[in-house]
Amino acid sequence: MLAKLVPRFQFDVSFADLCKACTFLFNSKPFDSQSIVGLWKTKRAAFCSLSVRSAWDLALTQWNFDSESEIIVSPITVKGMIEIIYDHGLVPVPVDLQLNFLVPSLEELERALTPKTKAILISYLYGSKPRIDAILDFAKKHNLLLIEDAAQAFDGLDYAGNPEADLSMFSFGPIKTCTALGGAVSFCKSNLFARAVEEREKSWVQLDNLWFLKRVFKYGLLKFLSCKRVYGFFMSMLTLFTRNPDQVLKSLVRGFGSGSVLQGIRKRAPLVLMNFLKYRLQNYSQERLSRRRHLGRTLVQNLPSVLSIPGSKVEDHSFWIFPVIVKDADRWIRILRDHGFDANGSGTNVGMVDGSRFAMPVAKLLSSSLLYLPLSPDLSDKDFKALLTFLKRT
């Protein structure tokens, strides 16, 4: 049986925050999405939604592209985003990434461009915020929309995406930075577009307080199980009674259940969730982000030569998660667990987009050869030093 084990992931919310969430159940004041949007230091228009996928669905409905229109997409992304493209009668065209920058090259974009291309969807991976100036110029040159899927890239209220992007979507789902157990804020160029999207959303059924209360209890329990003193026992039980503990963990933390993507996302967020999101944004500690950046940069500087990180040349990185490229992830996982660290090779619910008409060696590498190290601002100095020592010896 495993003794103390550093968990692979820590929910970015405290028990006190979860208790505070319950108090919003008794708040019946009308909600104005602009009270959330106004917290950012930006003049961009914006709207709120249940999730990034909800925002993506609303935006595609509003744009109303012709059937069979093409959208160039990052090859590593949340599969639900791709399903939504198909559900709108559109065609996703994945193109490979540059390993050191985690965005497509202009050459890849040129190869993918056809008369049917309408937009480019760039997914910011692992907490990175790569420069996209050249991609924006390419989009303008060819009259394409540029969308930032920044679900993994929130790092404070100073950043609302690139002001030249047509849509920049930020997630506050259960496993995201500054989680409110759900919710998304999406920035766009036009107030007219934002208000039109909000009008469309009004036709959707609004989730109730019971839905939110269930989430508070679910993720409160999962946070308790992720405490170092409990997590080792929990993982031992999963290993003993399930065939695939990693898959069980992924299903437990999933923000939406299995089944139809559209059925799950075409809902309005309950008032209590939006009020909790506002509270989280107003009270989130910038020190947590600073510590996570510091730990990430220190880890990068001390990685042994047999390990490398994707996105190594991205200057602005908040290290939401910390993947490294390895040849034998299973072996590393076993050794790290023997040393008290629960690394894993399955990461989050992102995956490689199927059906590309181009070779994608980098995407294949990222989908098959990553090891995710357990890095979070809650990692103690003692455990971090032990992880560094282990990696150096290895």
Secondary structure, 3 states (H helix, E strand, C coil): CCCCCECCCCCCCCHHHHHHHHHHHHCCCCCCCHHHHCCCCCCCEEEEECCHHHHHHHHHHHHCCCCCCEEEECCEEEHHHHHHHHHCCCEEEECCCCCCCCCCCHHHHHHHCCCCEEEEEEECCCCECCCCHHHHHHHHHCCCEEEEECCCCCCCCCCCCCCCCCEEEEECCCCCCCCCCCCEEEEECCHHHHHHHHHHHCCCEECCHHHHHHHHHHHHHHHHHCCHHHHHHHHHHHHHHCCCHHHHHHHHHCCCCCCCHHHHHCEECCHHHHHHHHHHHHHCCHHHHHHHHHHHHHHHHCCCCCCECCCCCCCCECCCCEEEECCCHHHHHHHHHHCCECCECCCCCEEECCCCCCCCHHHHHHHHCEEEECCCCCCCHHHHHHHHHHHHHC
